[in-house]
Amino acid sequence: MKKRSWFLLFLAVLLFLGTMGCGSFMAHRMVQAPNTYPTWFAPEAPVLLDFHPNFMTNFPRQYVTVGSPPAKLCYRLIEPADYRFTVATTNWMEGASPRTEFDFRADMPAPTNAWTAHPRGTVVLLHGYALAQFSMMPWALQLAQDGWRCVLVDLRGHGRSSGKKIYYGLEEVHDLSQLLDHLGQSGQLSKPVAAVGESYGAALALRWKTVEPRVHLVVAIAPYGCLSNSVLNLQSEYADWVPQSWIRAGLRHLPAVLNTTANELDTTTPLSRYPVKALFITADGDTIAPTNEVAGLEALAAPGSQLIIVHDSTHETLTYHFDDLAKPVLQWLKAGDESGGSALNSRPAEAATRVQ
């Protein structure tokens, strides 16, 4: 069946459910593994990442079974080396819509560097919703070049990992701790351990730190504070053809589907319960996780946390603003490395660093 026919059929189903009451249906779609959705259903990407088709094969896929319910996570290790990593950025307009392409280059095979045999530590990189490990590969190369062993992982229900449902961090934190167990048992875990995440992955990194003492350092790029706010913002940005009343109905049913409460799905809840220290990064043009929401998370965080605001960026492009972010992120991780994982122990007088 042609894509247009599938789309019309899907729309007809939604319209039927909209008349019959679709809160439960929408909630189950919100927890459905993103890698089970048909590719034609995804919105047009506002950001393009340009890799050579065979680039990822330089780092073999590995798997570990985790969780209850069980899932098999796909991950890759990027060891410290001199990758000579560079980024070139191109911006253009398609009608009224801005588009950005990031062209990443690295040398393969990469020569060893001073950190290859003895990494600074281990960084686990966590991607956004409906993405996969490839989206964090540029950061893996940047950080590995600076001495960190990097772990790219497909979260459950994403990429090549299995899992029928996602849990917005409630189960994923246990998946990641079991991944650390596996890395330690196989001699692939160097301390200290850091978590660097974007969007959904950033919220997960913060939540993980509250329950996992082995994670010393966190960098949270565009994390959401309130899940329902971010879902409604996504609907407005990417799926405004879906009635907002349906989304709200799904959000009301979502806690019951996950056997939890609405508050437990918000990042503010674990941070309020157990404030952790983190580097928060936000974009002044972010309409999904707005700056005021990220600043609210930083206010809940432990002393020593910092907030960076990047100008002329959006939720989708923020992660790849290496000119603005590489230096402060590397400094944050290095400070934690040198202090045994206790990065920047006193809260600075100026909470937010503004990047022009």
Long-range contacts (C-beta under 8 A, 24 or more apart in sequence): 3-40, 6-38, 6-40, 7-40, 10-41, 14-242, 14-246, 18-243, 18-246, 21-249, 22-246, 22-249, 22-250, 23-246, 23-249, 23-250, 23-252, 23-253, 24-253, 24-257, 25-250, 26-246, 26-247, 26-249, 26-250, 26-253, 27-250, 27-251, 27-252, 27-253, 27-254, 27-256, 27-257, 28-257, 29-250, 30-231, 30-250, 30-251, 30-254, 30-257, 31-165, 31-166, 31-167, 31-254, 31-257, 31-258, 32-157, 32-164, 32-165, 32-166, 33-156, 33-157, 33-158, 33-163, 33-164, 33-165, 33-166, 34-129, 34-130, 34-157, 34-158, 34-166, 35-132, 35-157, 35-158, 35-159, 35-160, 35-161, 36-157, 36-164, 37-130, 42-130, 43-238, 43-239, 45-316, 46-97, 46-98, 46-99, 46-100, 46-314, 46-316, 46-317, 47-99, 47-100, 47-101, 47-102, 47-316, 47-317, 47-320, 48-99, 48-100, 48-101, 48-102, 49-102, 49-104, 49-134, 49-135, 49-137, 49-138, 49-320, 50-101, 50-102, 50-103, 50-104, 51-104, 51-134, 51-137, 55-108, 55-137, 56-134, 56-137, 58-108, 58-109, 59-152, 61-160, 64-178, 64-179, 64-182, 66-156, 66-174, 66-175, 66-178, 66-179, 67-156, 67-163, 67-171, 67-174, 67-175, 67-178, 68-171, 68-174, 69-163, 69-164, 69-165, 69-171, 71-156, 71-157, 71-161, 71-162, 71-163, 71-175, 72-161, 72-162, 73-153, 73-154, 73-155, 73-156, 73-161, 73-175, 73-179, 74-133, 74-153, 74-154, 74-159, 74-160, 74-161, 75-133, 75-151, 75-152, 75-153, 75-154, 75-179, 76-133, 76-151, 76-152, 77-149, 77-150, 77-151, 77-152, 77-188, 78-137, 78-140, 78-141, 78-144, 78-149, 78-150, 78-151, 78-152, 79-116, 79-119, 79-144, 79-149, 80-113, 80-115, 80-116, 80-119, 80-120, 80-144, 80-145, 80-146, 80-147, 80-148, 80-149, 81-110, 81-111, 81-112, 81-113, 81-116, 81-144, 81-145, 82-107, 82-110, 82-111, 82-112, 82-113, 82-145, 83-107, 83-108, 83-110, 83-141, 83-144, 83-145, 84-110, 84-145, 85-138, 85-141, 85-142, 85-145, 87-138, 87-320, 87-322, 87-323, 89-320, 98-314, 100-316, 100-317, 100-320, 102-138, 102-320, 104-137, 104-138, 104-141, 106-141, 113-145, 113-147, 114-147, 115-146, 115-147, 115-148, 118-190, 119-147, 119-148, 119-149, 119-190, 120-146, 120-147, 120-148, 120-190, 120-333, 120-334, 120-337, 121-148, 121-149, 121-190, 121-191, 121-192, 121-193, 121-194, 121-333, 121-337, 122-148, 122-149, 122-150, 122-151, 122-183, 122-188, 122-189, 122-190, 122-191, 122-192, 122-193, 122-194, 123-148, 123-149, 123-150, 123-151, 123-193, 123-194, 123-195, 123-196, 123-333, 124-150, 124-151, 124-153, 124-176, 124-179, 124-180, 124-193, 124-194, 124-195, 124-196, 124-215, 125-150, 125-151, 125-152, 125-153, 125-196, 125-197, 125-201, 126-153, 126-155, 126-176, 126-195, 126-196, 126-197, 126-198, 126-200, 126-201, 126-202, 126-204, 126-205, 127-154, 127-155, 127-158, 127-159, 127-197, 127-198, 127-200, 127-201, 128-198, 128-199, 128-200, 128-201, 129-199, 129-200, 130-158, 131-158, 131-159, 132-158, 132-159, 132-160, 133-159, 134-159, 135-198, 135-319, 136-196, 136-198, 136-201, 136-319, 138-320, 138-322, 139-196, 139-319, 142-322, 142-326, 142-330, 143-196, 143-329, 143-330, 143-333, 146-330, 146-333, 146-334, 148-194, 148-333, 149-188, 149-190, 151-179, 151-183, 153-179, 155-200, 155-201, 155-204, 167-258, 168-200, 168-203, 168-227, 168-258, 168-265, 169-203, 169-204, 169-207, 169-208, 169-265, 169-267, 170-258, 170-260, 170-264, 170-265, 172-204, 172-208, 173-204, 173-207, 173-208, 173-211, 173-212, 176-204, 176-208, 176-212, 177-208, 177-211, 177-212, 177-214, 180-212, 180-214, 191-216, 191-341, 192-216, 192-217, 192-336, 192-337, 192-340, 192-341, 193-217, 193-341, 194-218, 194-219, 194-333, 194-336, 195-219, 196-221, 196-329, 197-221, 197-223, 198-222, 198-318, 198-319, 199-223, 199-224, 199-288, 199-289, 199-315, 200-224, 203-267, 205-278, 206-267, 206-270, 206-271, 206-276, 206-278, 206-297, 207-267, 207-270, 209-276, 209-278, 210-270, 210-271, 210-273, 210-274, 210-276, 211-270, 211-274, 216-336, 216-340, 216-341, 216-342, 216-343, 217-332, 217-333, 217-336, 217-337, 217-341, 217-343, 218-276, 218-277, 218-278, 218-279, 219-278, 219-279, 219-281, 219-329, 219-332, 219-333, 220-278, 220-279, 220-280, 220-281, 220-294, 220-297, 221-281, 221-318, 221-319, 221-325, 222-281, 222-282, 222-283, 222-286, 222-288, 222-289, 222-294, 222-315, 222-318, 222-319, 223-267, 223-280, 223-289, 223-294, 223-297, 224-267, 224-288, 224-289, 224-293, 225-266, 225-267, 225-268, 225-289, 225-293, 225-294, 225-296, 225-297, 226-266, 226-267, 226-268, 226-293, 227-251, 227-265, 227-266, 227-267, 228-262, 228-265, 228-266, 229-293, 230-288, 230-289, 233-287, 233-288, 233-289, 233-290, 234-288, 236-287, 237-287, 237-288, 267-297, 268-296, 268-297, 268-300, 271-297, 271-300, 271-301, 272-300, 275-300, 275-301, 275-302, 276-301, 276-302, 277-301, 277-302, 277-303, 277-304, 277-305, 277-342, 277-343, 277-344, 278-305, 279-305, 279-306, 279-308, 279-328, 279-329, 279-332, 279-343, 280-305, 280-306, 280-307, 280-308, 281-307, 281-308, 281-310, 281-318, 281-325, 281-329, 282-307, 282-308, 282-309, 282-310, 282-318, 283-309, 283-310, 283-311, 283-313, 283-314, 283-315, 283-317, 283-318, 284-309, 284-310, 284-311, 284-312, 284-313, 285-311, 285-312, 285-313, 285-314, 285-315, 286-313, 286-314, 286-315, 286-318, 287-314, 287-315, 288-315, 289-315, 295-352, 298-351, 303-345, 303-346, 303-347, 304-342, 304-343, 304-344, 304-345, 304-346, 304-347, 305-347, 306-332, 306-344, 306-348, 306-351, 306-352, 306-353, 307-351, 307-352, 307-353, 308-352, 308-353, 308-354, 308-355, 309-352, 309-353, 309-354, 309-355, 310-355, 311-354, 311-355, 311-356, 324-355, 325-355, 328-353
